[in-house]
């Protein structure tokens, strides 16, 4: 990527950043404000958009839930190897979207969240399943669930996504992201649903990597979400996958990168050396945008995160 081309910053909004002070701070610093529908109630979306627009003119992007399974729990728990988890169709521990329950089978291995919790289904009943933990880890509300041992077909959008898009279009939102885009057919369906808006297609599965050559013929804007991608491929394969995707890009292809750029700054006011190197390397590869997720959504130092990205982008340009 040419160094004189603008490198954008996308900022995910959440409890740490949905306020007047931070939104005002972002003026002329950030290019896109991301709303992650996986963590927003659709009935609150309209008021959230109104609030953002009252303090900022930065474009808003609706990031869909897409084809992902999530676990719903009333109380987070730290579980040990050998512990049991009971998931019910309608209980204190359940799965979303609800239709996914009927697709589960005895012997399925579930990777739950990002903290290493792995569990296998030992019993499958009509209205419940029993899992045995194969590792220690946290069982936390709304975390992603990946069926590790086989592919489970999911709808490309959830009912909540359709409702969110309808609300956003009425409020003249012009940017959308399709989570878990797996093939060019998903791109065609999303383009048909919102033909006139700018769309980012997220690379989060092995299938999307395998199909990337055909996908770039149908779209120009992509986003590599390394968090969810690391649940479908081994974490040590992430750097290889990232380089492969950039090797396939065309002149009109733009690829943004998300997840874990400044993860340590969720709790600390400064980044790690590894994070600094990761950001710089991503810029050298040709990233069109750097995306902050939990760092600005729930982190303690959202302003410092933005300031640091601006500093390292400046260093890259001035090299």
Secondary structure as the mmCIF struct_conf table of DSSP 4:
data_model
#
loop_
_struct_conf.conf_type_id
_struct_conf.id
_struct_conf.beg_label_comp_id
_struct_conf.beg_label_asym_id
_struct_conf.beg_label_seq_id
_struct_conf.end_label_comp_id
_struct_conf.end_label_asym_id
_struct_conf.end_label_seq_id
TURN_TY1_P TURN_TY1_P1 UNK A 3 UNK A 4
BEND BEND1 UNK A 5 UNK A 5
HELX_LH_PP_P HELX_LH_PP_P1 UNK A 6 UNK A 7
STRN STRN1 UNK A 8 UNK A 12
BEND BEND2 UNK A 14 UNK A 14
TURN_TY1_P TURN_TY1_P2 UNK A 15 UNK A 17
BEND BEND3 UNK A 19 UNK A 19
HELX_RH_AL_P HELX_RH_AL_P1 UNK A 20 UNK A 25
TURN_TY1_P TURN_TY1_P3 UNK A 26 UNK A 29
BEND BEND4 UNK A 31 UNK A 31
STRN STRN2 UNK A 32 UNK A 36
HELX_RH_3T_P HELX_RH_3T_P1 UNK A 37 UNK A 39
BEND BEND5 UNK A 40 UNK A 40
HELX_RH_AL_P HELX_RH_AL_P2 UNK A 42 UNK A 55
BEND BEND6 UNK A 58 UNK A 58
STRN STRN3 UNK A 60 UNK A 63
BEND BEND7 UNK A 67 UNK A 67
STRN STRN4 UNK A 69 UNK A 73
BEND BEND8 UNK A 74 UNK A 75
STRN STRN5 UNK A 77 UNK A 79
TURN_TY1_P TURN_TY1_P4 UNK A 81 UNK A 82
STRN STRN6 UNK A 84 UNK A 88
TURN_TY1_P TURN_TY1_P5 UNK A 89 UNK A 90
BEND BEND9 UNK A 91 UNK A 92
STRN STRN7 UNK A 93 UNK A 96
BEND BEND10 UNK A 97 UNK A 97
HELX_RH_3T_P HELX_RH_3T_P2 UNK A 98 UNK A 103
TURN_TY1_P TURN_TY1_P6 UNK A 106 UNK A 107
STRN STRN8 UNK A 109 UNK A 112
TURN_TY1_P TURN_TY1_P7 UNK A 113 UNK A 116
STRN STRN9 UNK A 117 UNK A 124
BEND BEND11 UNK A 126 UNK A 127
STRN STRN10 UNK A 128 UNK A 133
BEND BEND12 UNK A 134 UNK A 135
STRN STRN11 UNK A 137 UNK A 139
TURN_TY1_P TURN_TY1_P8 UNK A 141 UNK A 142
STRN STRN12 UNK A 144 UNK A 147
BEND BEND13 UNK A 149 UNK A 150
BEND BEND14 UNK A 156 UNK A 157
HELX_RH_AL_P HELX_RH_AL_P3 UNK A 159 UNK A 170
TURN_TY1_P TURN_TY1_P9 UNK A 171 UNK A 172
STRN STRN13 UNK A 175 UNK A 178
TURN_TY1_P TURN_TY1_P10 UNK A 179 UNK A 180
BEND BEND15 UNK A 183 UNK A 183
HELX_RH_AL_P HELX_RH_AL_P4 UNK A 184 UNK A 193
TURN_TY1_P TURN_TY1_P11 UNK A 194 UNK A 196
BEND BEND16 UNK A 197 UNK A 197
STRN STRN14 UNK A 198 UNK A 203
BEND BEND17 UNK A 205 UNK A 205
HELX_RH_AL_P HELX_RH_AL_P5 UNK A 206 UNK A 210
TURN_TY1_P TURN_TY1_P12 UNK A 211 UNK A 211
HELX_RH_AL_P HELX_RH_AL_P6 UNK A 212 UNK A 215
TURN_TY1_P TURN_TY1_P13 UNK A 216 UNK A 218
BEND BEND18 UNK A 220 UNK A 220
STRN STRN15 UNK A 221 UNK A 225
HELX_RH_AL_P HELX_RH_AL_P7 UNK A 226 UNK A 229
TURN_TY1_P TURN_TY1_P14 UNK A 230 UNK A 232
BEND BEND19 UNK A 233 UNK A 233
HELX_RH_3T_P HELX_RH_3T_P3 UNK A 235 UNK A 237
HELX_RH_AL_P HELX_RH_AL_P8 UNK A 238 UNK A 248
TURN_TY1_P TURN_TY1_P15 UNK A 251 UNK A 252
STRN STRN16 UNK A 254 UNK A 258
BEND BEND20 UNK A 259 UNK A 262
HELX_RH_3T_P HELX_RH_3T_P4 UNK A 263 UNK A 266
TURN_TY1_P TURN_TY1_P16 UNK A 267 UNK A 267
BEND BEND21 UNK A 268 UNK A 270
HELX_RH_AL_P HELX_RH_AL_P9 UNK A 273 UNK A 285
TURN_TY1_P TURN_TY1_P17 UNK A 286 UNK A 286
BEND BEND22 UNK A 288 UNK A 288
STRN STRN17 UNK A 289 UNK A 292
BEND BEND23 UNK A 293 UNK A 293
HELX_RH_AL_P HELX_RH_AL_P10 UNK A 294 UNK A 297
TURN_TY1_P TURN_TY1_P18 UNK A 298 UNK A 298
BEND BEND24 UNK A 300 UNK A 300
HELX_RH_AL_P HELX_RH_AL_P11 UNK A 302 UNK A 318
#
